[in-house]
Amino acid sequence: MFCRKKTDDSEICTFFAKDFDDSFSFNVNEKQSPVSQTWVNYLLGVFNVIQESGKDIGGLQITFSSTIPMGSGLSSSAALECGFAFILNEIFNLNLTKKDLAVIGQKSEHTFVGVKCGIMDQFSSVFGKEHKVIMLDCNSLEHQYFDANIDGYSLILFDSCVKHTHLTSGYNDRRKDVDNGKKVLWKKFPETEKFRDFSFEMLDEARAEMGEISYKRCMYLLKEIKRVEKAAKALSEGNTEYLGELLKETHSGLSTEFEVSCAELDFMVEEALKENGVLGARIMGGGFGGCSINLIKDESVDEVIKNISAKYKQAFNIEMKVYRVKISDGINEYKRNEFVI
């Protein structure tokens, strides 16, 4: 993002999206509402959350472009939201904490974009550390860092080029399914404090009352919570074989229990797991398209990419894109003259 604070006490804020060749301007002293330009709402929502908190923001000009592909499950929206909140915080001395920035990004998506997302993407955009992974409690926001100890292996993303948007992908429907299941569980077991404390036996007892769809959704989540803890342990111990198995289990759950996969993603994962040197693969992000993430032995990476690209092209007539993962720090500030980048 390239941003410049106006020095003439202007009341106008202007966004320019280089990738869309589109712009939007508004008066910072007026009450904001969602607009028809979808990309604008990610930024406007951030501005609105800060404005409603009583903090003052003046006029500015911002131009942005991204190397994060949109609709690929790589949290491009969270990066945009939190990056903009970070810039406003720095330019206007808002005294917001890193936690505040993540929460603002999430609220923006809830209120102006209409997606009832969790906070994981925004949190990782702000709190990311180089060569580290985060285990996050999404209720308390307590978190712990673990070394990404996968020496000899690489994380490679295969982009199906099937684009999704959480507004139309069924994401909110999945949230409703889970919320229905949670209500039934807490009604039946009111002494349980947190969702992760429910046992599989409790879930089975509530199965008939919540219905099969909510049962499947909640079953996946309870299994995944346990897998996250196991994955953190596997990473800290450098147990890449077990980490690969956990990736496989997660994809199976996302495909059959949470039902957020698609034919293209299932194909890429299934074919990748047949390749020598691939320990595990799963959907990356919210599903309904986007990328798979693959744990591959370093010396096998090029051959696997070549083989899966050819198979995917033959099956779907789509040129698969490939991204090599580098775990880096979250939001940072760089200054050059009057610009914040």
C-alpha positions in Angstrom: 0.0 0.0 0.0 1.2 3.5 -0.8 -0.4 6.1 1.4 -0.1 9.9 1.8 -1.7 12.0 4.5 -3.1 15.2 3.2 -1.5 18.3 4.7 -4.3 20.8 3.9 -6.8 19.6 6.5 -8.8 18.0 3.7 -11.9 16.1 4.7 -11.7 13.8 1.6 -10.3 10.3 1.6 -9.5 8.7 -1.7 -8.8 5.0 -2.4 -7.3 3.9 -5.7 -7.2 0.2 -6.5 -4.4 -0.2 -9.1 -5.4 -3.8 -9.9 -8.9 -2.8 -10.8 -8.1 0.7 -12.2 -10.9 2.0 -10.0 -11.2 4.7 -7.3 -13.5 5.8 -4.6 -13.7 9.0 -2.5 -15.7 10.0 0.6 -15.9 12.7 3.2 -14.3 11.5 6.5 -16.7 13.5 8.6 -19.8 11.7 7.3 -21.3 8.5 8.5 -20.2 5.7 6.2 -22.3 2.8 4.7 -21.5 -0.1 2.5 -21.3 0.7 -1.2 -21.8 -1.2 -4.5 -18.0 -1.5 -5.2 -17.2 -4.6 -3.2 -13.5 -3.9 -3.0 -14.2 -0.6 -1.3 -16.1 -2.1 1.5 -13.1 -3.9 2.9 -11.4 -0.5 3.4 -14.5 1.5 4.2 -15.5 -1.0 6.9 -12.1 -0.5 8.6 -12.6 3.3 8.5 -16.1 2.9 9.9 -15.1 0.7 12.8 -12.4 3.2 13.8 -14.7 6.2 13.3 -17.4 4.6 15.5 -14.8 4.2 18.3 -14.5 7.9 18.5 -11.1 8.3 17.0 -10.4 11.1 14.5 -9.1 10.3 11.0 -8.3 13.1 8.5 -8.1 13.1 4.8 -5.6 10.9 2.9 -4.9 9.3 -0.4 -4.1 5.6 -0.7 -3.1 3.5 -3.7 -2.9 -0.2 -3.3 -2.0 -3.3 -5.2 -1.5 -6.9 -4.2 0.6 -9.9 -5.1 -1.8 -12.1 -3.0 -4.2 -13.7 -5.5 -7.9 -12.9 -4.7 -10.3 -15.7 -4.2 -7.5 -18.3 -3.6 -8.0 -18.9 0.1 -4.8 -16.9 1.0 -6.5 -14.3 3.2 -6.1 -11.4 0.7 -9.1 -9.6 2.4 -7.6 -9.9 5.9 -4.3 -8.6 4.6 -6.0 -5.6 3.0 -8.2 -4.8 6.1 -5.4 -5.1 8.6 -2.9 -3.3 6.4 -5.2 -0.4 6.1 -5.9 -0.3 9.8 -2.2 -0.4 10.5 -1.6 2.6 8.1 -4.4 4.6 9.7 -3.0 3.9 13.2 0.5 5.0 12.2 -0.4 8.1 10.2 -3.0 9.5 12.7 -1.4 8.2 15.9 -4.5 6.3 17.0 -2.7 4.3 19.7 -4.3 1.0 18.6 -2.7 -2.2 19.7 -1.9 -5.2 17.4 -4.9 -7.0 18.9 -7.1 -3.9 18.1 -5.9 -4.0 14.4 -7.0 -7.7 14.1 -10.4 -7.1 15.7 -11.0 -4.1 13.5 -10.3 -6.1 10.4 -12.7 -8.8 11.5 -15.4 -6.3 12.4 -15.0 -4.7 9.0 -15.7 -7.9 7.2 -18.7 -8.6 9.4 -20.4 -5.3 9.1 -19.4 -3.9 5.6 -18.7 -7.1 3.6 -21.3 -9.3 5.2 -19.0 -12.3 5.9 -19.2 -13.7 9.5 -15.6 -14.8 9.5 -13.5 -15.8 12.4 -10.4 -13.8 13.5 -7.7 -16.3 12.5 -6.8 -14.7 9.1 -6.7 -11.1 10.5 -4.7 -12.3 13.6 -2.1 -14.0 11.5 -1.8 -11.0 9.2 -0.9 -8.9 12.2 1.0 -11.3 14.5 2.9 -13.4 12.0 6.5 -14.1 12.7 9.2 -15.3 10.4 9.7 -19.1 10.4 7.0 -19.5 13.1 3.4 -20.8 13.2 0.8 -19.6 15.6 -1.6 -21.7 17.8 -4.4 -19.3 18.5 -7.3 -19.5 21.0 -9.9 -17.6 19.0 -12.0 -16.9 22.1 -9.4 -15.3 24.4 -6.9 -14.5 21.6 -4.2 -16.1 23.7 -1.6 -17.5 21.4 1.7 -19.5 21.2 4.4 -19.6 18.6 6.0 -22.8 17.4 9.0 -23.2 15.1 8.0 -24.2 11.6 10.5 -27.1 11.8 10.1 -28.9 8.4 13.8 -29.1 7.3 14.1 -31.0 4.1 10.5 -30.3 3.1 8.7 -27.4 1.5 5.1 -26.1 1.7 3.8 -25.6 -1.9 0.4 -24.1 -2.8 -1.4 -25.4 -5.9 -3.9 -22.8 -7.1 -6.9 -24.4 -8.7 -7.8 -21.1 -10.3 -11.4 -21.7 -9.2 -12.2 -18.4 -7.6 -14.4 -18.1 -4.6 -16.0 -15.3 -2.6 -17.2 -15.9 0.9 -20.3 -13.9 0.1 -21.5 -16.5 -2.4 -19.6 -19.6 -1.5 -21.8 -20.9 1.4 -19.4 -19.7 4.1 -22.1 -18.0 6.1 -24.3 -21.1 5.7 -21.6 -23.2 7.4 -21.5 -20.7 10.2 -25.2 -21.0 10.7 -25.0 -24.8 10.7 -22.3 -24.7 13.4 -24.2 -22.1 15.5 -27.3 -24.3 15.4 -25.2 -27.2 16.7 -23.7 -25.1 19.4 -27.0 -23.9 20.7 -28.3 -27.5 21.0 -25.1 -28.6 22.8 -25.2 -25.8 25.3 -28.8 -26.3 26.0 -28.1 -30.0 26.7 -24.8 -29.4 28.6 -25.0 -25.9 30.0 -22.1 -26.5 32.4 -19.7 -26.7 29.5 -17.8 -23.4 29.1 -16.2 -23.6 25.6 -17.1 -25.4 22.5 -13.8 -27.3 22.4 -14.7 -28.8 25.8 -17.6 -30.8 24.3 -16.7 -34.5 23.9 -17.6 -36.7 20.9 -20.0 -38.5 23.3 -21.8 -35.3 24.1 -22.1 -34.6 20.4 -23.5 -38.0 19.7 -26.1 -37.5 22.5 -27.3 -34.2 20.8 -27.2 -35.6 17.2 -30.9 -36.2 16.7 -31.9 -32.8 18.1 -29.4 -30.8 16.1 -29.8 -32.7 12.8 -27.3 -34.5 10.6 -25.9 -31.3 8.9 -25.1 -29.5 12.1 -23.8 -32.8 13.6 -21.3 -33.2 10.7 -20.1 -29.6 10.9 -19.5 -29.8 14.7 -17.9 -33.2 14.4 -15.4 -31.8 11.9 -14.6 -28.8 14.2 -14.1 -30.9 17.3 -11.7 -33.2 15.4 -9.9 -30.2 13.9 -9.3 -28.6 17.3 -7.5 -31.8 18.4 -5.6 -31.9 15.1 -4.3 -28.4 15.6 -2.8 -29.3 19.0 -1.3 -32.4 17.5 0.1 -30.4 14.5 1.8 -27.9 16.9 3.5 -30.8 18.7 4.5 -32.4 15.4 6.1 -29.2 14.2 7.9 -28.6 17.4 9.4 -32.1 17.2 10.1 -32.0 13.5 7.8 -34.9 12.9 6.9 -34.2 9.3 5.5 -37.6 8.6 2.8 -37.2 11.3 2.2 -33.6 10.2 1.5 -34.9 6.7 -1.0 -37.4 8.1 -2.8 -34.6 9.9 -3.0 -32.6 6.7 -4.7 -35.6 5.0 -7.2 -36.0 7.8 -8.1 -32.3 7.6 -8.7 -32.4 3.9 -11.0 -35.4 4.3 -13.0 -33.6 7.0 -13.3 -30.4 5.0 -14.4 -32.4 2.0 -16.9 -34.8 3.6 -17.9 -33.3 6.9 -17.7 -29.6 6.5 -18.3 -29.9 2.7 -16.3 -26.9 1.5 -14.3 -28.6 -1.2 -14.9 -28.9 -4.9 -14.1 -31.4 -7.6 -11.0 -29.5 -8.7 -9.5 -29.3 -5.2 -10.3 -32.9 -4.4 -8.6 -33.9 -7.6 -5.4 -31.9 -6.9 -5.2 -33.3 -3.4 -5.9 -36.9 -4.4 -3.4 -36.8 -7.2 -0.7 -35.1 -5.2 -0.9 -37.8 -2.5 -0.1 -40.4 -5.1 3.2 -38.7 -5.9 6.6 -39.7 -4.4 7.8 -37.3 -1.8 4.3 -35.8 -0.9 3.6 -36.3 2.8 0.3 -34.5 3.0 -2.1 -32.1 1.3 -5.3 -30.3 2.1 -7.5 -27.3 1.2 -6.0 -24.0 2.0 -8.4 -21.4 3.4 -12.1 -21.4 3.4 -12.6 -23.8 0.5 -15.1 -23.6 -2.4 -12.1 -23.1 -4.7 -8.7 -21.6 -4.2 -5.6 -23.5 -3.3 -4.4 -26.7 -1.8 -1.3 -26.7 0.5 1.1 -29.6 0.0 4.0 -30.8 2.2 6.6 -32.1 -0.2 10.2 -33.4 0.1 12.5 -30.7 -1.3 14.1 -33.0 -4.0 10.6 -34.0 -5.2 9.0 -30.5 -5.5 9.8 -29.8 -9.2 8.7 -33.3 -10.3 5.4 -33.1 -8.3 4.6 -29.7 -9.7 5.2 -30.9 -13.3 3.1 -34.0 -12.8 0.1 -32.4 -11.1 0.1 -29.4 -13.5 -0.2 -31.8 -16.4 -2.9 -34.0 -14.8 -4.9 -31.0 -13.7 -4.7 -29.4 -17.2 -5.9 -32.7 -18.8 -8.7 -33.2 -16.3 -10.1 -29.6 -16.2 -8.4 -27.7 -19.0 -7.1 -25.2 -16.5 -3.5 -24.0 -16.0 -2.7 -24.6 -12.4 -0.7 -21.9 -10.6 2.0 -22.6 -8.1 3.2 -20.6 -5.1 6.1 -21.5 -2.9 5.4 -20.7 0.8 7.8 -18.5 2.8 6.7 -17.9 6.4 7.5 -14.3 7.2 6.6 -11.5 9.6 3.2 -9.9 9.6 2.4 -6.3 8.9 5.5 -4.1 8.8 6.2 -0.4 8.1 8.6 0.9 5.5 9.1 4.6 4.9 10.3 6.3 1.7 10.0 10.1 1.6 6.4 10.9 2.5 5.0 7.5 1.5 4.2 4.6 3.9 4.6 1.3 2.1 
